[in-house]
């Protein structure tokens, strides 16, 4: 029975493609994360620095909102 995995990115690339030209793979995402696949299964996401910074800012906002709510 095949296992399916949700890919949380619009663009994906294989490990071998990443090894050949990592920056080209990241650029394919046009600023968004790129799912890196191994045997057609996602193993990690290549997240550009700006996207990662935005994610971390949002997480901090959520954490601060929780602190404010609990008072």
Backbone bond lengths (Angstrom), bond angles and torsions (degrees), N, CA, C in turn:
res aa  C-N    CA-C-N  psi(-1)  N-CA   C-N-CA  omega(-1)  CA-C   N-CA-C  phi
1 X - - - 1.442 - - 1.525 109.21 -
2 X 1.304 116.89 127.31 1.464 121.96 -178.03 1.529 110.18 -78.21
3 X 1.308 115.63 140.16 1.449 121.76 176.25 1.517 107.99 -96.51
4 X 1.320 115.91 133.78 1.455 119.30 177.40 1.519 109.42 -104.82
5 X 1.313 115.22 150.49 1.453 122.15 179.72 1.513 108.99 -131.13
6 X 1.312 115.86 135.66 1.450 120.16 174.95 1.518 108.99 -73.69
7 X 1.309 116.64 132.78 1.460 121.34 176.38 1.520 106.94 -103.08
8 X 1.319 116.13 117.62 1.455 122.28 -174.26 1.523 112.05 -95.75
9 X 1.320 115.55 46.04 1.462 121.43 177.78 1.525 107.75 -155.38
10 X 1.314 115.84 151.26 1.460 119.97 178.67 1.528 112.06 -78.94
11 X 1.325 116.46 -22.78 1.468 122.25 -177.43 1.523 108.64 -119.28
12 X 1.320 115.84 141.34 1.466 120.12 175.26 1.524 109.37 -136.04
13 X 1.316 114.97 158.19 1.462 121.81 178.27 1.516 108.36 -148.77
14 X 1.311 115.84 154.64 1.454 120.76 177.95 1.524 111.88 -84.56
15 X 1.315 115.24 161.66 1.465 122.04 178.51 1.528 110.46 -57.16
16 X 1.320 117.74 -43.26 1.472 119.66 -177.50 1.523 110.66 -64.61
17 X 1.342 117.07 -37.63 1.463 120.17 176.97 1.534 110.23 -64.70
18 X 1.324 116.31 -40.11 1.466 121.07 178.15 1.528 110.77 -62.86
19 X 1.323 116.82 -41.88 1.467 120.62 179.54 1.531 111.76 -63.70
20 X 1.329 116.59 -38.33 1.465 120.39 -178.02 1.519 112.45 -67.35
21 X 1.345 116.35 -43.44 1.459 119.05 -175.75 1.535 110.00 -154.60
22 X 1.330 116.87 82.59 1.466 120.51 -175.55 1.527 113.45 -57.70
23 X 1.309 118.59 -41.99 1.463 120.40 -177.40 1.529 111.56 -67.97
24 X 1.313 117.85 -34.21 1.468 120.32 177.36 1.528 110.35 -64.82
25 X 1.327 116.43 -38.30 1.469 120.38 178.11 1.522 109.93 -63.99
26 X 1.319 117.55 -46.93 1.464 121.08 -179.97 1.526 110.17 -62.66
27 X 1.317 117.04 -40.76 1.469 120.90 -179.55 1.528 111.94 -65.40
28 X 1.332 118.18 -27.03 1.465 121.50 177.37 1.526 110.97 -59.91
29 X 1.329 116.75 -30.33 1.455 121.25 -178.62 1.509 113.32 -75.86
30 X 1.317 118.15 -11.49 1.464 122.98 178.93 1.531 111.60 49.97
31 X 1.342 115.56 46.77 1.458 121.25 177.29 1.518 114.68 94.83
32 X 1.321 117.51 -10.86 1.464 121.79 179.21 1.534 109.64 -103.68
33 X 1.324 117.57 162.25 1.468 120.24 177.97 1.526 112.76 -61.44
34 X 1.329 115.26 151.25 1.462 122.87 175.97 1.525 107.30 -119.16
35 X 1.327 116.88 126.57 1.465 120.84 176.80 1.521 108.61 -75.36
36 X 1.324 116.19 129.73 1.458 121.25 176.86 1.523 107.23 -101.88
37 X 1.339 114.76 124.72 1.456 121.04 -174.16 1.529 111.68 -108.04
38 X 1.319 114.22 145.03 1.457 121.76 171.62 1.525 105.65 -127.81
39 X 1.312 116.68 116.55 1.465 122.33 -175.66 1.536 110.89 54.48
40 X 1.322 114.47 45.35 1.467 123.59 176.97 1.526 114.32 64.62
41 X 1.318 117.24 20.09 1.460 121.17 175.35 1.522 108.78 -122.92
42 X 1.340 117.85 135.82 1.465 119.37 179.44 1.527 111.20 -66.06
43 X 1.332 115.76 132.00 1.462 120.42 179.00 1.525 111.64 -115.04
44 X 1.327 116.81 -26.13 1.458 121.14 172.42 1.516 109.29 -168.81
45 X 1.326 115.01 172.48 1.464 121.12 179.57 1.514 109.13 -117.71
46 X 1.313 116.03 133.34 1.464 121.86 173.10 1.531 105.47 -88.90
47 X 1.319 115.54 110.42 1.463 120.87 -174.96 1.530 108.67 -111.73
48 X 1.334 117.54 118.80 1.461 119.87 177.89 1.531 110.92 -60.17
49 X 1.317 116.67 152.33 1.462 122.18 -175.15 1.530 112.38 -54.99
50 X 1.317 118.23 -44.33 1.473 120.43 -178.58 1.522 111.28 -63.80
51 X 1.328 117.66 -41.00 1.466 120.90 178.17 1.520 110.19 -64.77
52 X 1.328 117.57 -40.79 1.455 121.50 178.84 1.531 110.67 -63.53
53 X 1.324 116.40 -42.22 1.465 120.53 178.34 1.524 110.89 -61.28
54 X 1.340 117.35 -41.34 1.469 120.79 177.53 1.528 111.21 -63.12
55 X 1.324 116.69 -42.30 1.465 121.03 177.96 1.528 110.15 -60.27
56 X 1.318 116.34 -46.33 1.463 119.90 -178.89 1.529 111.22 -64.78
57 X 1.332 118.47 -38.40 1.466 122.08 176.60 1.523 110.67 -62.06
58 X 1.332 117.14 -43.53 1.468 120.91 179.24 1.522 111.03 -64.45
59 X 1.327 117.21 -41.55 1.467 120.35 178.15 1.530 111.11 -62.67
60 X 1.314 116.14 -40.03 1.465 120.29 177.54 1.528 110.05 -63.74
61 X 1.336 117.28 -41.96 1.464 120.97 177.79 1.526 111.18 -60.06
62 X 1.325 116.92 -43.36 1.463 121.43 179.11 1.528 110.00 -63.14
63 X 1.326 116.32 -43.91 1.462 120.62 179.10 1.528 111.11 -62.04
64 X 1.327 117.24 -45.26 1.457 121.08 179.51 1.527 111.41 -64.89
65 X 1.321 117.54 -38.76 1.464 120.63 177.72 1.528 110.41 -62.29
66 X 1.329 116.80 -38.76 1.469 121.34 176.87 1.515 112.16 -63.42
67 X 1.326 116.45 -39.83 1.470 120.85 178.41 1.521 110.12 -65.19
68 X 1.328 117.00 -42.76 1.462 121.54 179.81 1.532 110.44 -62.77
69 X 1.340 116.97 -42.27 1.465 121.29 -178.90 1.517 111.99 -64.32
70 X 1.335 116.81 -38.44 1.460 119.55 -177.45 1.516 112.10 -83.04
71 X 1.329 115.50 -10.95 1.426 124.29 169.79 1.446 119.12 66.56
